[in-house]
Amino acid sequence: MIMQESQDKTVDFLADLPIFQHLTDEQLADLADIAEAYSFSRGSIIAYQRDVADSLYIVRDGRLFATAVDDQG
C-alpha cells in the first residue's frame, strides 16, 4: 500500500510527464495506486535484449543505457 503523502508525490511526478498530461486527476491517482517504485544499483541490468515487455519503466532520477549485443557478445 502506498502512503497518501507518497501517492501525492507520485501523482505530481506523473502529471509533469508529457505522456500523462492528458489524464484527469482521478486517472493519475489510479495510475499512482498501481505504480511501483524500484531502485537499482549502478550497472544493474533491468532488461535483456528480446525480453517481452510487460511493464513501463519511468526513470525518476539517474540514467539508463541501452546496449545491443550480438552473437559474439
N, C-alpha and C positions, 0 to 999 in steps of 0.2 A: 504494500500500500504506500502511496506517495503522500507525504505530509502536505498540508494545504500550502504552506509557505513555499515548499519545493515545487508544487504544482503551479503556483502563480509564476514562479521564475521560469518554469518550463514553457508555460503559455506565452509569456513575454518574449522568450527566446524564439519560439516557433513563429510568433506573429511578425517578427522582424525579418523572417526569411521570405524572399520573393515568391518562392514556390507555394507558400501557405498564406499569402496576403489576401487572397480572395475568400478565405474561410471566415465564418462568423465566430464570435467569442465562444459560443456553445460548441461549435465544431473543434475549435482549438483546444478547449478544455477536454473534450472527448479524446482528442489525439494525445494530449498530455497524460491522460489517465492510462493509456496503454503504452506510452513511451517508457523505455528502459535506458538508464544511463550506464555506460561502461567506461572503464578506464583501462588503457593499455600502456604497457611499458614501451620505452623507446626500442625500436627494432622488432616489435611484435608482428606476427603475421595474422591478419584478421580474415583473410580470404585467399583462396588459391585460384589460379587460372582455371577456367572451365567449371568452377563451382556454380551450382544452380542458385540464383539469387532468391532468397525468401525474406529478406529484410532490407530496410533502407537505413543506411548509416549517415548521420549528420555530424560533422566534426565541429564541436563547440570550441575547442582550444587545441592547438597543435597542428600537425601536418600529416597527410597521408602521402605515400609514394606508391605508385603502381609500376611494377616491373614485369615485363613479358619474358618468359623463359622458354627456350626451345628444347629440342630433344637432347641436346648436349649439355643442358643445364645453364 
